[in-house]
């Protein structure tokens, strides 16, 4: 794999993360795919390989700091750095009034959307610097909307972390990109908008192609 571009995709098992992983594989990149669900990762690996790409599967939970340390150390040991990090891991808490939000859902949203993102920024930053790479985050603004207390607040905090990192690294790298995808027929959106006409939404593969064209040309 000497000279091959390496991409880390967190939250790669489905939706936009899976579509980005497949698109990167078709472009000849080696994809390190991180998600909790082994079965979905194995299906992703099959699709990447059928498209001529290669992947390393990492069935890990991004909220476990020990696992993320192990994973990033392995990346450093094998490749010395990475060229792209696409962060698609998210916990979409069920919609509910703010006063009735389940504390467990709020805690999981904080752990996944804020704490894990912060920890990964710290761990991935040197890997990206080593190859003058770039990171991409995906905004989905719902802060302050009714029933979105857990998801809206923690997603906004995640993007605020990315914006701070972006401002701090603008001149020295790594490049940090914050993208706002079009509505897609993802499982997360289906939870928030049951009964929606999914045929009117933009396929994840189309959005992934747009994102990769923007990032990579």
C-alpha positions as CSV (number, residue, x, y, z in Angstrom):
1,X,0.0,0.0,0.0
2,X,3.0,2.3,-0.4
3,X,1.9,5.7,-1.6
4,X,-1.8,4.8,-1.3
5,X,-4.0,7.4,0.2
6,X,-5.6,6.4,3.5
7,X,-9.0,7.6,4.8
8,X,-10.5,7.1,8.3
9,X,-14.3,7.1,8.2
10,X,-15.9,7.0,11.7
11,X,-19.6,6.0,11.6
12,X,-19.0,4.0,8.4
13,X,-21.6,1.3,8.6
14,X,-24.5,3.1,7.0
15,X,-25.8,6.3,5.5
16,X,-23.4,9.0,4.4
17,X,-20.5,7.3,6.1
18,X,-20.9,4.1,4.2
19,X,-21.4,6.0,0.9
20,X,-18.2,8.0,1.5
21,X,-16.3,4.8,2.3
22,X,-17.5,3.2,-0.9
23,X,-16.7,6.3,-3.0
24,X,-13.2,6.5,-1.5
25,X,-12.6,2.9,-2.3
26,X,-13.6,3.4,-5.9
27,X,-11.1,6.3,-6.1
28,X,-8.3,3.9,-5.0
29,X,-8.0,5.0,-1.4
30,X,-7.6,2.5,1.4
31,X,-10.5,3.0,3.8
32,X,-10.3,2.4,7.6
33,X,-14.0,1.9,8.5
34,X,-15.0,2.4,12.1
35,X,-18.5,1.5,13.4
36,X,-20.0,-0.6,16.2
37,X,-21.8,-3.1,14.0
38,X,-19.5,-5.9,12.6
39,X,-22.1,-7.3,10.2
40,X,-22.7,-3.9,8.6
41,X,-19.0,-3.3,8.3
42,X,-18.5,-6.7,6.6
43,X,-21.2,-5.8,4.1
44,X,-19.5,-2.5,3.5
45,X,-16.2,-4.3,2.9
46,X,-17.9,-6.6,0.3
47,X,-19.2,-3.5,-1.6
48,X,-15.8,-1.7,-1.4
49,X,-14.0,-4.8,-2.7
50,X,-16.5,-5.4,-5.4
51,X,-15.7,-1.8,-6.6
52,X,-12.0,-2.6,-6.7
53,X,-11.1,-0.9,-3.4
54,X,-9.5,-2.1,-0.1
55,X,-10.6,-1.6,3.5
56,X,-9.6,-2.3,7.1
57,X,-12.5,-2.9,9.3
58,X,-12.5,-1.5,12.9
59,X,-15.6,-2.7,14.8
60,X,-15.2,-0.2,17.6
61,X,-17.3,2.2,19.7
62,X,-16.1,5.8,19.3
63,X,-17.2,6.5,22.9
64,X,-14.5,4.2,24.3
65,X,-11.3,6.2,24.6
66,X,-9.2,3.1,25.1
67,X,-10.4,1.7,21.8
68,X,-9.8,5.0,19.9
69,X,-6.3,5.2,21.3
70,X,-5.6,1.7,20.2
71,X,-7.0,2.4,16.7
72,X,-5.1,5.6,16.2
73,X,-1.9,4.0,17.4
74,X,-2.4,1.2,14.9
75,X,-2.9,3.8,12.1
76,X,0.3,5.5,13.1
77,X,2.2,2.3,13.3
78,X,1.0,1.0,9.9
79,X,0.9,4.2,7.8
80,X,2.5,7.0,9.8
81,X,-0.6,9.2,9.2
82,X,-3.8,9.5,7.3
83,X,-4.9,11.7,4.4
84,X,-8.6,12.2,5.3
85,X,-10.9,11.8,8.3
86,X,-14.6,11.9,7.6
87,X,-16.5,12.0,10.9
88,X,-20.0,10.6,10.5
89,X,-20.6,9.0,13.9
90,X,-23.6,10.4,15.6
91,X,-26.2,9.5,18.2
92,X,-29.6,10.7,17.3
93,X,-31.6,10.7,20.5
94,X,-35.4,10.3,20.1
95,X,-37.3,13.5,19.7
96,X,-38.9,14.6,23.0
97,X,-39.8,17.8,24.9
98,X,-36.8,19.2,26.6
99,X,-38.4,18.7,30.1
100,X,-39.0,15.1,29.3
101,X,-35.8,14.1,27.6
102,X,-34.5,10.8,29.0
103,X,-31.3,11.4,30.9
104,X,-29.8,8.3,29.4
105,X,-30.4,9.6,25.9
106,X,-28.9,12.9,26.8
107,X,-25.9,11.2,28.3
108,X,-25.4,9.0,25.3
109,X,-25.7,12.1,23.0
110,X,-23.1,14.0,25.0
111,X,-20.8,11.0,25.0
112,X,-21.0,10.3,21.3
113,X,-21.6,13.7,19.7
114,X,-19.4,15.9,22.0
115,X,-16.9,13.9,24.2
116,X,-16.0,11.3,21.5
117,X,-15.6,14.0,18.9
118,X,-13.3,16.0,21.2
119,X,-11.2,12.9,22.0
120,X,-10.9,12.0,18.3
121,X,-9.8,15.5,17.3
122,X,-6.9,15.2,19.8
123,X,-6.0,11.7,18.5
124,X,-6.4,12.3,14.8
125,X,-4.8,15.7,14.6
126,X,-1.2,14.4,14.5
127,X,-2.1,11.7,12.0
128,X,-3.5,14.3,9.6
129,X,-0.6,16.7,10.2
130,X,1.8,13.9,9.2
131,X,0.3,13.8,5.7
132,X,-1.0,17.3,5.4
133,X,-4.5,15.7,5.4
134,X,-7.9,17.1,6.0
135,X,-10.9,16.4,8.2
136,X,-14.6,16.8,7.3
137,X,-17.6,17.2,9.6
138,X,-21.3,17.3,8.7
139,X,-23.6,19.9,10.1
140,X,-27.3,19.2,10.7
141,X,-28.6,22.3,12.5
142,X,-31.5,21.8,14.8
143,X,-30.4,23.7,17.9
144,X,-33.3,25.4,19.6
145,X,-36.0,23.6,17.7
146,X,-38.8,22.0,19.6
147,X,-38.3,18.3,20.5
148,X,-34.6,18.4,19.4
149,X,-33.1,19.2,22.8
150,X,-30.6,16.3,23.0
151,X,-29.8,16.0,19.3
152,X,-29.9,19.7,18.5
153,X,-27.8,20.8,21.4
154,X,-25.1,18.1,21.1
155,X,-24.9,18.3,17.3
156,X,-24.4,22.0,17.6
157,X,-21.7,21.5,20.2
158,X,-19.9,19.0,17.9
159,X,-19.9,21.5,15.1
160,X,-18.6,24.2,17.4
161,X,-15.7,22.0,18.3
162,X,-15.0,21.5,14.6
163,X,-15.2,25.3,14.0
164,X,-12.7,26.0,16.8
165,X,-10.3,23.4,15.4
166,X,-10.8,24.9,11.9
167,X,-10.0,28.4,13.1
168,X,-6.9,27.2,15.0
169,X,-5.5,25.2,12.1
170,X,-6.4,27.5,9.1
171,X,-2.8,28.5,8.4
172,X,-0.9,25.4,9.7
173,X,-3.2,22.5,8.9
174,X,-4.8,20.1,9.0
175,X,-7.5,21.5,6.8
176,X,-10.9,21.2,8.5
177,X,-14.0,21.3,6.4
178,X,-17.6,21.6,7.7
179,X,-20.2,20.5,5.1
180,X,-24.0,20.7,5.2
181,X,-25.4,17.8,3.2
182,X,-28.8,17.8,1.6
183,X,-31.5,15.8,3.3
184,X,-30.9,12.1,2.7
185,X,-32.9,9.0,3.3
186,X,-30.9,7.8,6.3
187,X,-32.1,5.9,9.3
188,X,-31.6,8.9,11.4
189,X,-33.8,11.1,9.3
190,X,-36.5,8.3,9.2
191,X,-36.6,8.5,13.0
192,X,-37.1,12.2,12.9
193,X,-39.5,12.3,10.0
194,X,-41.6,9.1,9.9
195,X,-43.8,8.9,6.9
196,X,-41.8,11.4,4.9
197,X,-41.7,10.8,1.1
198,X,-38.1,9.4,0.9
199,X,-38.2,9.5,-2.8
200,X,-37.8,13.3,-2.7
201,X,-34.5,13.0,-0.7
202,X,-31.0,13.0,-2.1
203,X,-29.4,9.6,-2.2
204,X,-26.4,9.2,0.1
205,X,-24.3,8.1,-2.8
206,X,-25.0,11.4,-4.6
207,X,-24.1,13.5,-1.6
208,X,-21.0,11.4,-1.0
209,X,-19.9,12.0,-4.6
210,X,-20.4,15.7,-4.2
211,X,-18.5,15.8,-0.9
212,X,-15.6,13.9,-2.3
213,X,-15.5,16.0,-5.5
214,X,-15.4,19.1,-3.2
215,X,-12.6,17.7,-1.0
216,X,-10.5,15.8,-3.5
217,X,-11.3,17.4,-6.9
